[in-house]
Amino acid sequence: MKSTNKLYKFIGIIIVFLLFIGLFAYINGWIPLSPKDTHPSCDQLPSISEASASLENNQDLVKEIQKLGNEITVEVEKPCKDDQDRGLIMITYRTNEEREKIGEFLSHLSEEDGFGVPVYLVKR
């Protein structure tokens, strides 16, 4: 009987330990539970020069987005292997919390206030 109680206690401790590890991983964004982001098909993307001009003309917007987290980057990306002349604005983030803040921020922008080209969110 005593050995059974010890076994149950040991199993309970292991379960609690694994729950704490899982919680820690989730909080730090190591468990990918964020939504899958996609971008338009390559033939619908603007040219690299259009995306670059949009990024250059909206530096205040870039700075506001970067303020939402520690390691958020905003840059022009070429997501199409077969068409390197097409691009978009890629925002990279580290945590799910940063993703939520970016999404919330972008959702409140009107078309006139945004970049004017597709924006793609990517978790590092």
N, C-alpha and C positions, 0 to 999 in steps of 0.2 A: 504494500500500500504506500509506504513512504517513497519507494523508488518511482511509483506512478506519479505521485504529487510532484516530485522533483522534475520528472520529465515534462509534465504540464507547465511548470514554472519556467523551465528552460525554453520550451516552445513559445510560451507567452512572451518571454523576453526577446526572442528572435523576431517574432512578429512585430512587436513594438519597435524594435530597432529598424526593421525593414520599412515600416511606415514612416519613421522619421527620415530615413534616407530618401524615400520617395517624395516626401513633402519638401525636403531640402532641394532635391533635383527640380521639382516643379517650380518652386519659388525662384530659383536661379535660371529658369528658362531652358533647362537641359532636356526636359521632356517636351517634345514638339506637339503642343496642343493648340497652336495658333492656326487660324484659318489659312487655307491654301490660297495664295494670291496668284493671279494670272495676268498676262498682258495681252493686248490685241494680237491678232496674227501679224506676221511680218509684213505682209503687203498692205496692212493698215497703219503701220508705224510711220512717223515722220522721218525726214532725212536727219542724218547726224547733225548737219549744220542748223536745222530748225531746232532740234533738241538742245544743242549747245547754246544757241542764241537765247532760247527760253530760260535756260539755267543762268546765263550771264545777266539777263534782264530782270531776274527775280531774286537777286542776292539777299534782299531783306526777308523774303519768304524762306530761303535756304537757312538763314540764321535762326529764324523762329523755329523751324523744324529741328535744327541741331540742338537748340536749347531744351528740347523735350527729353533728352537723355544724355548719357556720358559719351557714348561712342557711335552716335548716329552719323552716317555719312550721306551726302546727297551729291550724285554725280551722273554724268551721261554714260549710258551703257549701250552696248551693241549686242542684243540678245539673240540675233539671228546669225547662225553660222554661215548660212548660204547667201546672206545679203548684208554685208558689212557697212552698207551705206544707210541703213535704217537704225534708228535709235530711240531711246526713251530716257526718262529721268528715273534712276534707280535710287531708292532710299534703303540703306541697310541699317538694321537695328540688332540689338543683342538679346533683349528680354521681351517676354510677352507683355509686360507692363509698358515698355517703350512702344511696342506695336499698337497697343490700345490707344496710347496718347497720340501717336501719329495719325491713326485712323480717325480719331475724334477730331483732331485739328483739321485734317483734310476734308472731312465731311461738312465742316462749317464754311468752307470756301465756296464762293460763287465761281462760275466759269471765268468771269473777268478777273477775279482775284487769284486764280490758280496759275499753274505753269502754262496751260494751253496745249500741252502735249501729254501723252500717257505717262503715268507714274506707276512704278512697279516696286512693291515692298518685298525685301528679301531679308530673312533672318540669317545672321552669321553663324 
